[in-house]
């Protein structure tokens, strides 16, 4: 294993736009993290639908994630219970997973409904004047359920279970992976920028980050003061106060490891590098001591 030469200097770039980065990181973590957690909970937490006839009332209840949705109607107020075949369904505000369709849908010939079903195409539509939209349900025995509603007999049933299939399992693991990615946002916005540093040794410049180190040869390589006129990220990270990755600068592809895109130092060679030390002149002198050749400012 090669032995590293002693460092001539270890330089940390100036911290820039820390508040903006913290605010953006906090908002993205809360919003994206919340969305990922909700998505994962839809797949991993139990989902249940229950139809209950008791005390002269029909109660339709659906539970999923941390959400419980419920609709109730007095049996005496029900004007019609009809068996239908659902066609042309369009989800307007609902959850639709294999075997679990809950929320607001619209169907050809029926219109807007609220449903809690196993997504079967044959269902019961319950209408009542006090319902803002009909209820669509899929009890396992539609005839027996209609009779129980007509007689007012107590009954508690759930829709027939539907096999989820491999697609749902894949989606569940993707959602779980998204949750595991939440800490990466915290690292990106709050930890990585503070770990960026430039280590100058005889003949090389090392850019050290949180986990990875990259090295650029310095012997005979030109290093100059540089102010980018235009920048475009090709691959990597670009958040306030933290720019790391491959960028296009001044018509060339350059690896950037900086805390701002103002004036910095450009190390030329087979692989260009742009860095932002706190003192450009002092850093250029250190690079020259390590073997770099000073070039005119650009």
N, C-alpha and C positions, 0 to 999 in steps of 0.2 A: 504494500500500500504506500503510495507516494506521500512524502512528508511535505506539508504546506510550509512555504517560506513565511518568515515573520511579517506581520502587517506593518506597512508604513503609516497607514491611517485608517481609522474606521469613522465614517461620516454618516450621519443621519440626515435625511432631507428635512426641510422645515415642515412643520405641521400647518396645513392649510384647510380652511373651510370645515373645521371640525364640527361646528354647530350644524351647518347645513347637512353634513354627512350623517350626523347623529339623528337629526330630525327625519331625513329620508330613510335611514336604516330602521328607525323605530316604526315609522308608518308602514313601510314595506313588510317588516316582520309581523306587525299586528294584522295587516290586511291579508298578505299572502299566507302567513302562518295560520290565521284564522280560517281562511278558505281551505287550506290543506287539511287542517284538523276536522273541519266540517265534512269535507269530501271523504276522508278516511273513516269518520264515524258512520257515514251512510252505509259503508260497505262492511265495517267490522262490528258495529253494535247491533243488537237484535232489532229486527223489524217485525211488527205485528199488526194485524188488522182483526178487529173484533166487531161482530154484529150482535147486539143484545136487544131482546124484546123483554121488557119488564116494567111493571107499574103503568101499563098503558102507553109506553113510550118506546120508540125505536131509537137506539143509540148506535151510531157508527163511529168507531174510534180507530185511529191509526197512530202508531208510535214508531218513530225512527230517529236515529241520532239522539239528540236531546229534545226533540220536538214531539209534541202530542197534538194531533188535530182531531176534532170531534164535531159531529153534527147530530142534532136530536130533533125529532118531530113526534108530536102526539099522534097515536094511531087514529084517534077520532078525527084528526085534521087531514089525514091522508086522503087525497081525492082519487088517486089512481096508482096501481102497481102493475107495470107492464113488462113482459119479457121481450127483449129486443136483441138484435144482432148489431153490434157497433160497427160503423163504417166511417171511413174518412176522418179518423181521430186526429186532432191537433192539440198538442199540449200548450196551454197558455201560461200557467203558473203552477208547476207540479213537479213531483219526483216520479221518474219512470225507470225502474230497475226491473230486471226479469222477475216476474211474479209479484211485483209491488208497484202499482200505479196509484198514486195518491195526489189529489189536488184538483186544479181547475183544468178541464178539457173541453173541447168543442167537437161535436160529431154531426155528420150529415144527417139531416132529418130530425135531429133532436135539439141541436143548439148547444148552448153553454150548460155544463153540468159540473157538479163536484163529485168526485168519485174516490172510493177506496176499494180497490179490486186487486185480483191476481193477474190483471191484464188480459183476461179472457175476452173473446169477442162477443160471447153470449152472456147477457147480464140482465139484472132487474133495474128498471128505472122507477124511482119512487117520487111522486109529485104531491105537493101540498101547497095551498095558497100562501102559507107563512114562510115557505122556503124561498130564498132568493134565487135559487136554481135547483133543478131536480137532483136527487141523489142517485148515483149509479153504484150498485153493489153486485158481488158475485158469490152468494152463499153456495155451499156445496150441493144442496138440494133445493133448487129454486121453487119447486111446487110446494114442498113442505114448509118453506119459509113464508111463502105467500099465505098459506093456510094459517100459520101461526100468527101472522099479522092480522088476518081477518078475525081470528078467534080471540086474539089477545093473550095467547098462551106464552108463558115465559120460555125463552130459548136463547142460548148463547152459542154461536158458531163462528168459525173462521173460514176464509176462503180455502179451497184446496191448494196445497203447496205446489209450487212449480219449480222444477229443477233449474238451478241458476246457470249451469253451463260453464265451460272453461273461460269464456270471455269475461264473465263477472269476476272470476278468481284472479285473472290477470290484472283487471282494473283495480281490484282490491289491493294487490301487492304494489301496483304503481302508486296508488294513493298512500300506502304505508311508506314507500320510499320517499314520497314528497314530504311527509311529516319528518322523516329522518333528515331531510335537507334543511329544515328550519334553523338548526344551529349553524349551518354554513352561512346563512344570512348574517347572523350575529358576528361570526368570525370575520366576514368580509367587511362589514361596516365599522366594527368596534375594536378589532384586534389586529388584523393584518396591516392596516396603515401604520400602526405604531411599531411594527416589527421590521419595516423596510429600512435597509442600511446598505452603504457602499463600503466595501473592504478593499483597500488598495494595497497590493503587494508588488514586489519587484517583478515587472513583466506582465502583470495581469490586474484586472479590475473584477471584483466579484460583487454581484448584486444578490444580497441575502434577503429572503422573505421569511414568512412564517414556517414553511416546510421545505422550500426548495432554494437551491443556490445555483446561479448561473455565472459563468466566467467568460471574460473577454480578454484576449491578448492585447498587450499595450506596446510591446517593443516595436518601434518603428511605425506605430499607428498614429494617425493624426487625431488630435483632440482639440476642439475649438468651442468658443462661446457661440451659442445658437439660440435664436428665438424663432420658434415655428411660426410660419405665416399661415399655415392651414394644417389641420389634423383631421384624420378620419380613422376611427377604430376598425381594424380588420378582425381582430380576435383578442379577447381578454376582458379586462375590467376597466370601466370608466365611470367612477362615481365621484362626487365632490371630494377633492383632496386625496384621491387615490387612483392613479392611472398605471396599470400594469398590463402589458401584453404587446401584441403586434399592431402597430399603427402605420398609417401612411402620412409622412411628413415631407412637405416640399417635393413631392413627386417620387419619393423613395420609401421603401419599406424599412421601418426602424422599430427595434424593440424599445419600449418605453417602460421605465421604472421610476415614476415621479409622483410628486404630490401636487403638482400644478403643471399647466401647459404654457407657462410664460418662459422667460429666459432661463436657459440651463446650459448643459454641456453635451455636445454631440461627439461621441467616439466613433470614428469611421473605421472602415475595414471590411472584411468579408461579411460581417454582421454589424449593422449600425446599432448604436445604443444611445438613448437620450436619458439623461438623469438631471435631477434638480438639487444640487447641493446648496447649503445655506449661503455659502460664499463662493461664487463662481471663480473668481481670480485665484483664491487660495486653493481651490480644488484642482484647477488647471496646473498650478505649480506642483502639487502633489503628484498628479499624473505624469508630468514631465520628469519628476524625480524617479518615477517608477519605469520610465522608458518611453513614454508617449512623445510624439512630436507636436509642438504647438502649431496651430493653424490660425488663419485669420478669422475674425468673427463673421458670422453669417446672419 
